[in-house]
Amino acid sequence: MLVELFLRLIEWFFLWFLIWGGAYGLEKIGIDYFKRYYFVSAYFLAVSIGLMFIFYNDLFPLVNFSLAIIPFILIPVTFIINVLAYAVIRRLPRPIKFLDKYSKVAFIKHDYRFLASKSFEILYQQILIALLAIWLYDLGLPLYQIVILFAIIFGLGHVYLLIDQGKFFGLFFTIASILSSVVFPVLILKVEYGFVYSYVIHWLFYIISGIYFWTKYGRQERMSSHIIPLPFTVGVKKKEF
């Protein structure tokens, strides 16, 4: 079992780094989430379709053909909520200093082009997350061990963000990835159409977090800009006659 587990993990890591390597290569030639968002979207969509085709037999058990309309209604509804949230947020005070300080953090910018790119990136991520959960489950690992492995893999996998995006968001994403390790495997393996709910939760994480940071720091910057300094005379010696 240990040998099979090791081989499965090697295969999964190979896919993860190969696909992210392709995305990194696109970014290096100027194709990013904003300037060439349609290419990024097409890349992750093609990758997602490829993964579903190659690993069809592994992923097929996730699809239950019973009548379940609500899970699939949630996806377009979530996207509509995203668009509406962006429309509202962009009307609020812009946290200019905060955005400048964390310019590498894409989701806090609330650029509509990010919605397209990120939607397909999350799809690809959820497919690989589901694939890993299924492989580990098929090897006979109990759910709690799968959760622990997820927490280790994705927790360590986000540590590099401490350098790339700063300590604040590095820790933010690392902690969030560890917490998601408890949610995603349980949904995918134990809930009917759980992978759909995982996708929705994954997206809502960015929306809720983006709203929080934009409103909090936008309000702080607006308040600080309206502070009128008082004419204190501290440090001024009184004139003696």
N, C-alpha and C positions, 0 to 999 in steps of 0.2 A: 504493500500500500504506500509506503514512504517513497518508493521509487516512482510509482505512478503519480503521486502527488507532486514530487519534484519535477517530473517531466511536464505535467500539466501547467505548473507555475511557470516553467521556462517558456512553454509555448505561449502562455498568456502574456507574459512580460515582453516577449518578442513582438507580438502583435501590438501591444500598447506603445512600445518605444518606436516601432516602425511607423505607425500611423501618426504619432505625435512628431516624429522626425520629419515626415512629409509636411505637416502643418508648419513646423519651424522653418523648413526650407522655403515654403511659400512666403512666409513673413520676411525672410532675408532678401527676397527679390521684390519686395514692395507689395505683396498681396496679403493684406491684413484684414481684420474684421470690419474695417471702415472704408478704406480706399477702394478695395476690390472685394467687397463683401459677397458678391455673387459668385466669385471664384471659390472663396472659402466655403460658402454654402454648398456649392456643387461638389467640392472635394469631400466634405463630411457626409453628404448624401450618398455619393458614390461608394465611399468606404462603408457606410451603413448597409447599403444594398448588397455589397460584396460580402460582408460578414454574415448577413442573413442567408445569403445563397450558399456560402461555403459551410456554415454551421447550422444548416436548416434542421437536421435531425436532432441537434442538441437544443435548439431554440423552439422547436415545434411544440413540445409539451406545455410551453407557456401560453399557447393559444387555445382557449377553450371555446368551442363553437356554439356554446349555449347562448341564448339571446341575452346580451348584456350591452345595452345601448349607452347607459350612463358613463361607463369608463371612457368610451371613445368620444362622447360629447365633451368630456372634460378637457381634451386636448385643444380643440378650437376655442372653447370658452376661456381656457387659460391664456391663449395667445391674444384674444380680444381684451382680456383683463390687462395683459402686458401693455398693449397699445394704449389703452385708456389711462393706465398708470403713468406711462411716459408723457402723454398729453397733459395730464394734470401737473406732474412734477416739474415739467419744463416751464410752467407758468409761475412757479415759486422762486424765491430768491436763489440765485445760483451761488453755490459755495466755491467761489473762484480760487481762493487760496488752498482749500482742501483738494480741489481737482488738480491744481498745479503741483501740489506736493506729491500726490499719488497718481501721476499722469499715466503710469503703466497699468493701472487698474481699470479695465475696460468697462465693467458693468456700472460703475458709478457715474459715467458720463451721460447716460440716458440718451444715447444716439440711436435713432430708429433703425439704422443699418445693423446695429449690434443684435437686434431681435432676430433677424434672418440668420446671421452667422451662428449665433449661439443656439438657436433652435435645433439646427442640424448637428452641432457639436454635442449638445446634450443627448440627442438621439444616439449618436455613435457611442458616447460614454455609457449610456444605459444598456446598450446591447452588450458591450464588453463586461459591464458589471453583472448583467444577467448571466452571461456565459460563464464567468468565474464562479458565481454562486451555484450554478447547475453542475459544473464540473466537480466542485468540492462536495456537493451533496451526493452526487453519483458515486463518489469515492467512499462514501459511508461516513463522512464527518458529521457529527451532530451540529445542530444549528448554533449553539453557543461557541463552538470551535470555529465555525465559519465566520461568525461575528468578530471573534478575536483576530483571526487572520486578516479580515477586511480592515479592521482598525489599524493593524500594524502596517499593512501594505499601503493603504491610502494616507495614513498619518505620516509615515516616512516619505511617501511620494510627494507630499506637499511642503516638506521642509525647505526645499530649494527656493520657495517663494519668499523666505526670510531674506534672501539676498536679492532676488529679482524684483520684488514688489515692496520691500521694506518690512521691518519687524511687525508693525501694526497689522497689516493685511496678511503677512505671512502666518502669524499666529491665528488670525481670524479664519483663514482658509484651512489651516491644519486642524484646528479644533472642530470646525464644521465638518470636515471630512471624516474625522473620528466619530462624531455623533451620527453622521449619515450611515456609518458602517453598522449601526444597530438597526436602522430603519430599512435600508434598501434590501438586504438579504431576507429579512423577515417578510416584507411585502412580496418580493419576487417568488419566494419559495412557498409561502403559506397562504397567500391571498389570491383569489381568482382575479386575473388581469392585474396582478400586483405591479407588473412592470410599467403599466400605464400610470398608475398612481405614483410610482417612483419618478417617472418622467415629469409629472405635474409638480410634485414636491421639489424636485431639482430646480425647476424653473421658478417656482414661487420663492425659493430661497434667495435667488438673485433679485427678484422684484421687491420683496419685503426688505431685504438688506439695503438695496439701492434707495428705497423710499426713506428708510431710517437715516442713512448717512447724509442724503441730500437735504432733508428737512432739518436735521440737527445742526449740521455745520453751516448751512445756509442761514439759519436763524442766528447762530452765534456770530457769524461775520456781519450780518446786518445790524445786530445790537451793538457790536464793538465799533462799527463805523458811525454810530449815532452818539457815542459817548463824548461829552464836551468836557475837556479838562478844566478843573477849577483853578482859579488864580491863587494857588497856595504861595506862601512866602517862606516856605521852609528853607532854612540855610541862609537867609538874608539877614544880615546883622542890622540891628536897630541903630539908627543914627543918633549919636550922642551930641548934646549941645553943651 
